[in-house]
Amino acid sequence: VQLQASGGGLVQPGGSLRLSCIASGSIFSINDMGWYRQAPGNQRDLVAGIASGGSTNYADAVKGRFTISRDNAKNTVYLQMNNLKPEDTAVYYCYADGRHLTNILIPRKWRGQGTQVTVSS
C-alpha cells in the first residue's frame, strides 16, 4: 500500500493551502486517516484525523483554521489549511489505518512521504 501526498508549497502568512493524500494498492479497508507534521528539531505531532464515518479531531493549534475531509470511494484524505501562520511550517505526513487484502485480520498502519509546507513572507 502506498500513500501519495501532494499540495505543499510556500505561502505567505494568512494564506491557504490544500493537501491531498491518496492511498493505493492492496487495500481491503481503511478506518482512520489523517495528517501529522514535523518541524525541524521537533517531534512529529498529530494535526488532524478523520474516521471512516466522518468524525474528526484536531490539534488545538489548528482548530478553526484547518479542515480535514475524506473521500472514501477514492481512499483520499484532504487537509484544507487556512489563515496559515509561520509556526505551521513543517513537513506534513499523511497516514491511514486499515486492513491489507493479504490478511484482513491484522490491522495495519500506513504512512506516506512528507510534503513540505513553508509559511513565510
DSSP file with accessible surface (Angstrom, degrees, kcal/mol):
  #  RESIDUE AA STRUCTURE BP1 BP2  ACC     N-H-->O    O-->H-N    N-H-->O    O-->H-N    TCO  KAPPA ALPHA  PHI   PSI    X-CA   Y-CA   Z-CA
    1    1 A V              0   0   53      0, 0.0     2,-0.4     0, 0.0    24,-0.2   0.000 360.0 360.0 360.0 135.4    0.0    0.0    0.0
    2    2 A Q  E     -A   24   0A 141     22,-2.8    22,-2.7   108,-0.1     2,-0.5  -0.945 360.0-155.4-123.3 142.3    1.3    3.4   -0.9
    3    3 A L  E     -A   23   0A   9     -2,-0.4   110,-0.9   108,-0.4     2,-0.6  -0.984  10.6-164.6-115.4 123.0    0.2    6.9    0.3
    4    4 A Q  E     -A   22   0A 117     18,-2.5    18,-2.2    -2,-0.5     2,-0.3  -0.933   6.2-166.6-113.3 112.4    1.0    9.7   -2.0
    5    5 A A  E     +A   21   0A   4     -2,-0.6     2,-0.3    16,-0.2    16,-0.2  -0.715  14.1 161.3 -98.3 149.3    0.8   13.2   -0.6
    6    6 A S  E     +A   20   0A  62     14,-2.5    14,-2.5    -2,-0.3   109,-0.1  -0.956  35.5  74.2-154.1 167.8    0.7   16.4   -2.5
    7    7 A G        +     0   0   35     -2,-0.3    11,-0.3     1,-0.3    -1,-0.1   0.351  58.6 131.8 108.4  -5.4   -0.2   20.1   -2.3
    8    8 A G        +     0   0   28     12,-0.1     2,-0.3     9,-0.1    -1,-0.3  -0.170  23.1 120.4 -72.0 172.8    2.6   21.5   -0.1
    9    9 A G  E     -d  117   0B  29    107,-0.9   109,-2.8   106,-0.1     2,-0.5  -0.987  60.4 -50.0 164.2-167.3    4.4   24.7   -1.0
   10   10 A L  E     +d  118   0B 130     -2,-0.3     2,-0.3   107,-0.2   109,-0.2  -0.872  53.6 167.0-102.3 130.8    5.4   28.2    0.0
   11   11 A V  E     -d  119   0B  22    107,-2.6   109,-2.1    -2,-0.5     3,-0.1  -0.983  33.6-112.8-142.7 151.0    2.7   30.5    1.1
   12   12 A Q    >   -     0   0  134     -2,-0.3     3,-2.4   107,-0.2    72,-0.2  -0.460  51.3 -80.2 -79.4 155.1    2.5   33.9    2.8
   13   13 A P  T 3  S+     0   0   60      0, 0.0    72,-0.2     0, 0.0    -1,-0.1  -0.291 121.7  28.0 -53.9 137.4    1.1   34.3    6.4
   14   14 A G  T 3  S+     0   0   46     70,-3.3    69,-0.6     1,-0.3    71,-0.1   0.273 100.1 118.4  90.0  -9.3   -2.7   34.4    6.2
   15   15 A G    <   -     0   0   21     -3,-2.4    69,-2.5    69,-0.3     2,-0.3  -0.094  56.0-123.6 -82.5-176.3   -2.7   32.3    3.0
   16   16 A S        +     0   0   60     66,-0.2     2,-0.3    67,-0.2    66,-0.2  -0.934  20.7 179.7-131.9 151.7   -4.2   28.9    2.3
   17   17 A L  E     - B   0  81A  33     64,-2.1    64,-3.3    -2,-0.3     2,-0.5  -0.978  16.1-146.7-142.9 154.5   -3.1   25.5    1.0
   18   18 A R  E     - B   0  80A 128    -11,-0.3     2,-0.3    -2,-0.3    62,-0.2  -0.977  13.6-159.9-126.3 118.1   -4.9   22.2    0.4
   19   19 A L  E     - B   0  79A   0     60,-2.7    60,-2.3    -2,-0.5     2,-0.3  -0.719   6.5-167.3 -93.4 146.1   -3.1   19.0    1.0
   20   20 A S  E     -AB   6  78A  26    -14,-2.5   -14,-2.5    -2,-0.3     2,-0.4  -0.963   6.7-171.5-129.6 150.4   -4.2   15.7   -0.6
   21   21 A a  E     -AB   5  77A   0     56,-1.9    56,-2.3    -2,-0.3     2,-0.5  -0.947   5.3-163.8-145.2 121.4   -3.2   12.1    0.1
   22   22 A I  E     -AB   4  76A  88    -18,-2.2   -18,-2.5    -2,-0.4     2,-0.4  -0.908   7.0-152.6-109.7 127.9   -4.2    9.1   -2.0
   23   23 A A  E     +A    3   0A   4     52,-2.8     2,-0.3    -2,-0.5   -20,-0.2  -0.837  23.6 170.2 -97.3 133.5   -3.9    5.6   -0.7
   24   24 A S  E     +A    2   0A  58    -22,-2.7   -22,-2.8    -2,-0.4     2,-0.3  -0.960  25.8  55.5-141.8 159.1   -3.4    2.9   -3.3
   25   25 A G  S    S-     0   0   59     -2,-0.3     2,-2.2   -24,-0.2    -2,-0.0  -0.863  99.5  -8.6 122.0-154.3   -2.6   -0.8   -3.5
   26   26 A S  S    S+     0   0   56     -2,-0.3    75,-2.4    74,-0.0     2,-0.5  -0.417  77.6 162.6 -84.6  69.7   -4.0   -4.0   -2.0
   27   27 A I  E     +E  100   0B  25     -2,-2.2    73,-0.2    73,-0.2     3,-0.1  -0.764  24.7 176.4 -95.6 125.9   -6.4   -2.3    0.4
   28   28 A F  E    S-     0   0B 111     71,-2.8     2,-0.3    -2,-0.5    72,-0.2   0.856  73.0 -20.7 -87.5 -46.3   -9.2   -4.2    2.0
   29   29 A S  E     -E   99   0B  37     70,-1.5    70,-2.6     0, 0.0     2,-0.4  -0.987  52.6-145.5-158.5 156.5  -10.5   -1.3    4.1
   30   30 A I  E     +E   98   0B  15     -2,-0.3    68,-0.3    68,-0.3     3,-0.1  -0.998  16.3 173.6-126.7 130.6   -9.3    1.9    5.7
   31   31 A N  E     +     0   0B  69     66,-3.7     2,-0.2    -2,-0.4    67,-0.1   0.723  63.8  18.3 -95.9 -94.0  -10.5    3.2    9.1
   32   32 A D  E     +     0   0B  70     19,-0.2    65,-2.8    65,-0.2    -1,-0.3  -0.545  62.6 178.9 -83.4 146.1   -8.8    6.3   10.3
   33   33 A M  E     +EF  96  50B   0     17,-2.4    17,-3.1    63,-0.2     2,-0.3  -0.937  18.5 121.8-134.8 160.0   -6.9    8.7    8.0
   34   34 A G  E     -EF  95  49B   0     61,-1.8    61,-2.2    -2,-0.3     2,-0.4  -0.989  45.2 -80.9 174.3-164.2   -5.1   11.9    8.9
   35   35 A W  E     -EF  94  48B   0     13,-2.7    12,-2.9    -2,-0.3    13,-1.6  -0.990  20.4-173.6-136.8 138.3   -2.1   14.1    9.0
   36   36 A Y  E     -EF  93  46B  63     57,-3.1    57,-2.4    -2,-0.4     2,-0.3  -0.768  13.6-156.6-112.2 166.9    0.9   14.6   11.2
   37   37 A R  E     -EF  92  45B  36      8,-2.3     8,-2.9    -2,-0.3     2,-0.4  -0.991   6.6-164.7-143.5 154.1    3.5   17.3   10.9
   38   38 A Q  E     -E   91   0B  64     53,-2.2    53,-2.5    -2,-0.3     6,-0.2  -0.960   4.0-162.8-142.5 119.2    7.1   17.7   12.0
   39   39 A A    >   -     0   0   23      4,-0.5     3,-2.6    -2,-0.4    51,-0.1  -0.639  47.0 -75.8 -93.2 157.0    9.1   20.9   12.2
   40   40 A P  T 3  S+     0   0  121      0, 0.0    -1,-0.1     0, 0.0     3,-0.1  -0.271 119.7   7.9 -55.8 129.4   12.9   20.9   12.3
   41   41 A G  T 3  S+     0   0   87      1,-0.3     2,-0.3    -3,-0.1    -3,-0.0   0.425 112.6 102.5  80.5  -1.1   14.1   19.9   15.7
   42   42 A N  S <  S-     0   0   95     -3,-2.6    -1,-0.3     1,-0.1     2,-0.1  -0.710  74.1-105.9-111.2 165.0   10.6   19.0   16.9
   43   43 A Q        -     0   0  142     -2,-0.3     2,-0.5    -3,-0.1    -4,-0.5  -0.370  46.1 -90.7 -79.4 166.2    8.7   15.7   17.3
   44   44 A R        -     0   0  102     -6,-0.2     2,-0.4    -2,-0.1    -6,-0.2  -0.678  50.0-166.0 -80.5 125.9    6.1   14.6   14.9
   45   45 A D  E     -F   37   0B  69     -8,-2.9    -8,-2.3    -2,-0.5     2,-0.3  -0.895  23.8-110.3-117.6 145.1    2.7   15.8   16.1
   46   46 A L  E     +F   36   0B  59     -2,-0.4   -10,-0.3   -10,-0.2     3,-0.1  -0.523  30.8 178.7 -69.5 132.2   -0.8   14.9   15.1
   47   47 A V  E     -     0   0B   1    -12,-2.9    12,-2.6     1,-0.4     2,-0.3   0.837  62.1 -23.1 -97.9 -52.7   -2.5   17.7   13.2
   48   48 A A  E     -FG  35  58B   0    -13,-1.6   -13,-2.7    10,-0.2    -1,-0.4  -0.980  53.9-164.3-161.1 149.9   -5.9   16.2   12.4
   49   49 A G  E     -FG  34  57B   0      8,-2.3     8,-2.0    -2,-0.3     2,-0.4  -0.959   2.0-163.9-137.7 155.7   -7.6   12.8   12.0
   50   50 A I  E     -FG  33  56B  10    -17,-3.1   -17,-2.4    -2,-0.3     6,-0.2  -0.989  13.3-140.0-143.2 131.3  -10.9   11.6   10.5
   51   51 A A    >   -     0   0   20      4,-2.7     3,-1.8    -2,-0.4   -19,-0.2  -0.396  34.1-103.3 -83.0 166.9  -12.6    8.3   10.9
   52   52 A S  T 3  S+     0   0   58      1,-0.3    20,-0.1     2,-0.1    -1,-0.1   0.826 123.4  54.2 -61.9 -28.6  -14.3    6.4    8.1
   53   53 A G  T 3  S-     0   0   77      2,-0.1    -1,-0.3     1,-0.0   -21,-0.0   0.561 123.7-103.5 -82.9  -7.6  -17.7    7.6    9.5
   54   54 A G  S <  S+     0   0   40     -3,-1.8    -2,-0.1     1,-0.3     2,-0.1   0.319  70.2 142.6 107.9  -8.0  -16.6   11.2    9.3
   55   55 A S        -     0   0   84     -5,-0.1    -4,-2.7     1,-0.0    -1,-0.3  -0.432  33.6-160.1 -68.8 144.1  -15.8   12.1   12.9
   56   56 A T  E     -G   50   0B  66     -6,-0.2     2,-0.3    -2,-0.1    -6,-0.2  -0.825  18.3-167.1-126.4 158.6  -12.8   14.4   13.2
   57   57 A N  E     -G   49   0B  81     -8,-2.0    -8,-2.3    -2,-0.3     2,-0.3  -0.986  10.6-167.1-143.6 148.2  -10.3   15.5   15.7
   58   58 A Y  E     -G   48   0B  53     -2,-0.3   -10,-0.2   -10,-0.2     2,-0.1  -0.966  28.0-107.4-134.5 150.8   -7.8   18.4   15.6
   59   59 A A    >>  -     0   0   31    -12,-2.6     3,-1.7    -2,-0.3     4,-1.0  -0.482  37.5-118.6 -68.8 146.1   -4.8   19.6   17.4
   60   60 A D  G >4 S+     0   0  131      1,-0.3     3,-0.6     2,-0.2    -1,-0.1   0.857 111.0  64.0 -55.9 -34.4   -5.6   22.7   19.4
   61   61 A A  G 34 S+     0   0   60      1,-0.2    -1,-0.3     3,-0.0   -14,-0.1   0.700 111.4  34.2 -66.6 -18.4   -3.1   24.8   17.4
   62   62 A V  G X> S+     0   0    0     -3,-1.7     3,-2.3   -15,-0.2     4,-2.3   0.471  82.1 127.3-117.0  -3.2   -5.1   24.3   14.2
   63   63 A K  T << S+     0   0  118     -4,-1.0     4,-0.1    -3,-0.6    -3,-0.0  -0.297  80.7  16.5 -58.7 134.9   -8.7   24.3   15.4
   64   64 A G  T 34 S+     0   0   87      2,-0.4    -1,-0.3     1,-0.1     3,-0.1   0.266 125.9  58.3  86.4 -11.5  -10.8   26.8   13.5
   65   65 A R  T <4 S+     0   0   23     -3,-2.3    17,-2.1     1,-0.2     2,-0.3   0.688  98.0  53.4-117.4 -35.1   -8.2   27.1   10.7
   66   66 A F  E  <  -C   81   0A   4     -4,-2.3    -2,-0.4    15,-0.2     2,-0.4  -0.834  59.5-166.0-107.0 146.4   -7.7   23.6    9.3
   67   67 A T  E     -C   80   0A  75     13,-2.6    13,-3.2    -2,-0.3     2,-0.4  -0.990   5.1-157.8-133.1 125.4  -10.4   21.3    8.0
   68   68 A I  E     +C   79   0A   6     -2,-0.4     2,-0.3    11,-0.2    11,-0.2  -0.795  20.5 161.5-100.6 142.5   -9.9   17.6    7.3
   69   69 A S  E     -C   78   0A  47      9,-1.7     9,-3.1    -2,-0.4     2,-0.3  -0.939  16.4-156.0-149.0 168.7  -12.1   15.7    4.9
   70   70 A R  E     -C   77   0A  38     -2,-0.3     2,-0.5     7,-0.2     7,-0.2  -0.991  18.0-143.9-149.3 157.1  -12.0   12.4    3.0
   71   71 A D  E > > -C   76   0A  51      5,-2.7     5,-1.9    -2,-0.3     3,-0.8  -0.943  15.5-168.7-120.1 102.2  -13.4   10.7    0.0
   72   72 A N  G > 5S+     0   0   81     -2,-0.5     3,-0.9     1,-0.3    -1,-0.1   0.852  85.0  58.3 -63.4 -35.0  -13.9    7.0    1.0
   73   73 A A  G 3 5S+     0   0   97      1,-0.2    -1,-0.3    -3,-0.1    -2,-0.0   0.804 115.4  36.8 -65.4 -26.8  -14.5    5.9   -2.6
   74   74 A K  G < 5S-     0   0  129     -3,-0.8   -51,-0.3     2,-0.2    -1,-0.2   0.333 104.1-126.3-105.4   3.9  -11.2    7.3   -3.6
   75   75 A N  T < 5 +     0   0   48     -3,-0.9   -52,-2.8    -4,-0.5     2,-0.4   0.910  64.9 141.0  50.0  45.2   -9.2    6.4   -0.5
   76   76 A T  E   < -BC  22  71A   6     -5,-1.9    -5,-2.7   -54,-0.2     2,-0.4  -0.949  38.9-164.6-125.4 139.6   -8.2   10.0   -0.3
   77   77 A V  E     -BC  21  70A   0    -56,-2.3   -56,-1.9    -2,-0.4     2,-0.3  -0.948  10.0-161.9-121.9 143.7   -7.8   12.4    2.6
   78   78 A Y  E     -BC  20  69A  35     -9,-3.1    -9,-1.7    -2,-0.4     2,-0.4  -0.888  10.7-160.2-122.3 155.1   -7.6   16.2    2.4
   79   79 A L  E     -BC  19  68A   0    -60,-2.3   -60,-2.7    -2,-0.3     2,-0.6  -0.916   7.3-162.2-136.6 107.6   -6.4   18.9    4.6
   80   80 A Q  E     -BC  18  67A  61    -13,-3.2   -13,-2.6    -2,-0.4     2,-0.6  -0.824  11.5-166.2 -88.8 121.1   -7.6   22.4    3.9
   81   81 A M  E     +BC  17  66A   0    -64,-3.3   -64,-2.1    -2,-0.6     2,-0.3  -0.943  10.2 175.7-116.4 115.2   -5.4   24.9    5.7
   82   82 A N        +     0   0   62    -17,-2.1   -66,-0.2    -2,-0.6   -67,-0.2  -0.782  59.9  20.5-114.7 162.3   -6.5   28.5    6.0
   83   83 A N  S    S-     0   0   88    -69,-0.6    -1,-0.2    -2,-0.3   -67,-0.2   0.918  84.8-159.1  47.6  51.2   -5.0   31.5    7.8
   84   84 A L        -     0   0    1    -69,-2.5   -70,-3.3    -3,-0.2   -69,-0.3  -0.272   7.2-157.6 -66.1 145.5   -1.6   29.9    7.8
   85   85 A K    >   -     0   0   77    -72,-0.2     3,-2.5   -71,-0.1     4,-0.3  -0.856  31.2-109.2-120.4 156.9    1.0   31.0   10.3
   86   86 A P  G >  S+     0   0   70      0, 0.0     3,-1.9     0, 0.0    33,-0.4   0.848 117.6  63.2 -54.7 -32.4    4.8   30.8   10.3
   87   87 A E  G 3  S+     0   0  131      1,-0.3   -48,-0.0   -48,-0.0    -3,-0.0   0.568  89.1  69.1 -72.3  -6.3    4.5   28.2   13.1
   88   88 A D  G <  S+     0   0    0     -3,-2.5    -1,-0.3    31,-0.1     2,-0.2   0.531  71.0 120.4 -82.4  -7.3    2.6   25.9   10.7
   89   89 A T    <   +     0   0   38     -3,-1.9     2,-0.3    -4,-0.3    29,-0.2  -0.415  41.3 106.6 -61.4 123.9    5.9   25.5    8.7
   90   90 A A  E    S- H   0 117B   2     27,-2.1    27,-2.7    -2,-0.2     2,-0.5  -0.966  75.7 -80.4-177.3 171.0    6.7   21.8    8.8
   91   91 A V  E     -EH  38 116B  34    -53,-2.5   -53,-2.2    -2,-0.3     2,-0.5  -0.865  46.9-146.9 -89.9 127.3    6.8   18.6    6.7
   92   92 A Y  E     -EH  37 115B   0     23,-2.9    23,-2.2    -2,-0.5     2,-0.4  -0.864  13.9-168.2-102.4 129.6    3.3   17.2    6.7
   93   93 A Y  E     -EH  36 114B  47    -57,-2.4   -57,-3.1    -2,-0.5     2,-0.2  -0.944   9.0-146.6-117.8 135.6    2.8   13.4    6.6
   94   94 A a  E     -E   35   0B   0     19,-0.5    18,-2.6    -2,-0.4     2,-0.3  -0.628  16.7-171.1 -95.9 158.5   -0.4   11.6    5.9
   95   95 A Y  E     -EH  34 111B  14    -61,-2.2   -61,-1.8    -2,-0.2     2,-0.3  -0.968  10.7-164.8-143.3 158.9   -1.4    8.2    7.4
   96   96 A A  E     -EH  33 110B   0     14,-2.3    14,-3.3    -2,-0.3     2,-0.5  -0.980   8.0-154.9-145.4 137.5   -4.0    5.6    7.1
   97   97 A D  E     + H   0 109B  25    -65,-2.8   -66,-3.7    -2,-0.3     2,-0.2  -0.956  44.4 110.3-110.8 124.2   -5.0    2.8    9.4
   98   98 A G  E     -EH  30 108B   1     10,-1.9    10,-3.4    -2,-0.5     2,-0.4  -0.806  60.1 -71.8-164.5-157.2   -6.6   -0.2    7.7
   99   99 A R  E     -EH  29 107B  73    -70,-2.6   -71,-2.8    -2,-0.2   -70,-1.5  -0.977  33.8-134.4-127.1 140.0   -6.5   -3.8    6.6
  100  100 A H  E >   -EH  27 103B  27      3,-0.7     3,-1.3     6,-0.6   -73,-0.2  -0.647  19.7-124.1 -94.0 146.9   -4.5   -5.4    3.8
  101  101 A L  T 3  S+     0   0  100    -75,-2.4     3,-0.4    -2,-0.3   -74,-0.1   0.785 108.4  61.4 -59.7 -28.5   -6.0   -7.8    1.3
  102  102 A T  T 3  S+     0   0  107    -76,-0.3    -1,-0.3     1,-0.3     2,-0.2   0.734 126.2   7.3 -75.2 -21.2   -3.4  -10.5    2.1
  103  103 A N  E X   - H   0 100B  61     -3,-1.3     3,-1.1     3,-0.1    -3,-0.7  -0.593  61.3-179.6-160.4  94.2   -4.5  -10.6    5.7
  104  104 A I  E 3  S+     0   0B  73     -3,-0.4    -3,-0.1     1,-0.2    -2,-0.1   0.560  77.8  70.3 -76.9  -5.7   -7.6   -8.7    6.8
  105  105 A L  E 3  S+     0   0B 140     -5,-0.1    -1,-0.2     1,-0.1    -6,-0.0   0.689  86.9  73.1 -82.3 -19.3   -7.3   -9.9   10.4
  106  106 A I  E <  S-     0   0B  81     -3,-1.1    -6,-0.6    -6,-0.2     2,-0.2  -0.850  79.9-134.4-102.5 120.2   -4.2   -7.8   11.1
  107  107 A P  E     - H   0  99B  87      0, 0.0     2,-0.3     0, 0.0    -8,-0.2  -0.486  25.6-157.6 -69.7 141.2   -4.7   -4.0   11.5
  108  108 A R  E     - H   0  98B  75    -10,-3.4   -10,-1.9    -2,-0.2     2,-0.5  -0.871  14.2-148.9-120.8 154.4   -2.1   -2.1    9.6
  109  109 A K  E     - H   0  97B 145     -2,-0.3     2,-0.4   -12,-0.2   -12,-0.2  -0.984  18.4-169.6-121.9 118.9   -0.7    1.4    9.8
  110  110 A W  E     - H   0  96B  28    -14,-3.3   -14,-2.3    -2,-0.5     2,-0.4  -0.871   1.1-165.5-111.6 142.9    0.5    3.0    6.6
  111  111 A R  E     - H   0  95B  98     -2,-0.4  -108,-0.4   -16,-0.2   -16,-0.2  -0.969   7.6-144.8-129.1 142.3    2.4    6.3    6.3
  112  112 A G  E     -     0   0B  10    -18,-2.6  -108,-0.2    -2,-0.4     2,-0.1  -0.484  30.5 -92.2 -97.1 170.7    3.1    8.5    3.3
  113  113 A Q  E     -     0   0B  79   -110,-0.9   -19,-0.5    -2,-0.2  -108,-0.2  -0.355  54.0 -99.4 -74.0 160.3    6.1   10.5    2.4
  114  114 A G  E     - H   0  93B  26    -21,-0.2     2,-0.4    -2,-0.1   -21,-0.2  -0.439  23.1-150.6 -83.7 159.7    6.1   14.1    3.6
  115  115 A T  E     - H   0  92B  21    -23,-2.2   -23,-2.9    -2,-0.1     2,-0.3  -1.000  24.0-123.2-128.1 132.0    5.1   17.2    1.8
  116  116 A Q  E     - H   0  91B  89     -2,-0.4  -107,-0.9   -25,-0.2     2,-0.5  -0.567  22.9-171.3 -81.1 131.0    6.8   20.5    2.8
  117  117 A V  E     -dH   9  90B   0    -27,-2.7   -27,-2.1    -2,-0.3     2,-0.5  -0.991   5.7-176.3-118.9 123.1    4.7   23.4    3.9
  118  118 A T  E     -d   10   0B  46   -109,-2.8  -107,-2.6    -2,-0.5     2,-0.6  -0.986   8.8-167.7-124.0 123.7    6.5   26.7    4.4
  119  119 A V  E     +d   11   0B   4     -2,-0.5     2,-0.3   -33,-0.4  -107,-0.2  -0.941  33.6 131.6-112.6 111.0    4.7   29.8    5.6
  120  120 A S              0   0   64   -109,-2.1    -2,-0.1    -2,-0.6   -35,-0.0  -0.993 360.0 360.0-159.1 147.6    6.9   32.9    5.2
  121  121 A S              0   0  128     -2,-0.3  -109,-0.1  -109,-0.2    -1,-0.1   0.432 360.0 360.0 -93.3 360.0    6.7   36.4    3.9
